Amino acid sequence: MKNLITKGTIATAMLVMGTFACKDKFLEVPATGQLSSAQLTSKAGLDGLLIGAYAQLNARGFSQSASSFNWVRGSVSGGDANKGSNSGDFNALTPYETYQLLPSSGEVNAKWNAMYEGISRTNSVLRALTSASSDVTAADKTRLTAEARFLRGHYYFELKRAFNMVPFIDETVDYGTGIEKVTNSADIWAKIEADFKFAQDNLPATQSAVGRANKWAAAAYLAKTYLYQKKYTEAKALFDQVISSGTTSDGKKYALLDNYSDNFNAAKDNGSESVFAIQAAANTGSSDNANPDLVLNFPYNTGSNGPAGCCGFFAPSFELANSFRVDAKGLPLLDGSYNTGANQLKNDQGIKSSDPFTPDAGPVDPRLDWSLGRRGIQYLDWQPHPGLDWIRDQSFAGPYSPKKFVFYKSQDKTLTDGSSWTDGYSAINYNIIRYADVLLMAAECEIEVGSLDTALKYVNMVRTRAANPAGFVIQGGKPAANYVISNYTAFADKAAARTAVQFERKLELSGEGHRFYDLVRWGVASTVLNNFITYESKLLPTAYSGAKFTASKDEYMPIPQTQIDYQGKDILKQNPGY
């Protein structure tokens, strides 16, 4: 009897449990904040994953130094700008200025983490695509794969030129399946090429949203990848196609904008010059959607008379300002004499705003006053720059303020996001590649494997746009300074052409995160940057105390010690010199 009761009890219990299991599905509650596999592999889910990969372009959640903008490594380390502010504020950035980066730097680790976060997101898209639901067509799969691989190519390009030797992690490895065993012993250029080539071959020419990469952005980025490796023939072939046939994602033929300054105006975002950009939007309900990269990079303590009022970082250098000096014909001083005698741009270093000052009356390239703010010259639609009153510490930062990527007074609260601590979160896009950049990269290829005449043509296209009087800074109804610019008539030889093109990139793209990487790939970083230090340190001795660029070391940042500790020294090898 006991056995029967026992068996009956068990059977009854099983029946009861079975009955509840069939009917009470409400007891099965998914984890809060977790998406199901079915949600992620739907068309909407996959597109959401992809948008997350785009969102990491500006390194949200990490640091300004980690963004794809590269204003710290590309422009401060490149001599376009000083760190700015004062010696105590965000001094973790000072080693970028003095070439004293250490493997223990949190900023270096932030760049590594931010870019690998972007890669992780692209790989998540690619993994999810293998089990895509039935509403995802073959065309959708191809496009999503191509966009994800384009973005992965970008993130690895950033890592390659920042650290050189890095592990290549694709969608086939993950935690527990070998990711922890991938070393940084192999060069990854070929894999970057493969990602961009797949994107070029499979992306459409136009997209549903202008911020998405298209086949022409992929072609331009692949050409840039070839250029960095000095594969001039391959790069030239692609640049030729981009220049002749390339269009934006919304179908506009690539072309220089009429006015240089429109590239840095939120109201003119996504124009014909934008090849691929980090998208920003203001007043969406969260300042996270705006541009956080430059939130510290405004004139200091402006009050209502100027933009944002904080925090004085990214101060254009004396050397950069001098570089816009031109001769009587409007050509740059390619012999370097812009840093000597009366060729140096007159500035108000050490002069109170209440004391008299007259701006430089000599001839200058008109791009000068869109590239930096200087005393006495109209600062967008705010007012003439007052000098010292807008500078936090001239003795550390110098007399100039950033001006590119600064919002206009007429745009405050409409194209800026006022929901946070500052209006500095703006809707200004950052062009990772713009058409002027393409023309000047193409000119480099023409010099090496093509035609000096074509190189001349491309450089002069950029200069002709800069010479448009409608694009000059106007003050009191007339040009704010003595703007003089003309085209080159010829390049005597390849060496002369290289010098001209390299200097044109310095002028056209200043403050846009390119300069340091250009100097490294040209093989002149040590000479140019140590000359820069010699000049700038005489004017800002505190800022450049101990500064020295060491060849065969400082071209790349150290592999973060934190990552070596995580992975083990047998997996990640430190860069030379660290």
Helices and strands as residue ranges (DSSP letters): H 2-23, G 25-27, H 37-40, H 43-55, G 56-58, G 64-66, I 71-76, E 81-84, G 91-93, H 94-98, H 106-129, H 138-163, G 179-181, H 189-202, H 215-228, H 232-245, G 260-264, G 266-268, E 274-278, G 287-289, G 303-305, E 313-316, H 318-323, G 337-339, G 341-343, H 368-371, E 372-373, E 378-379, E 383-384, G 388-390, H 394-397, E 401-402, G 409-411, E 430-434, H 435-449, H 452-466, G 469-471, E 474-475, E 478-479, H 494-508, H 515-522, H 525-539, H 561-567
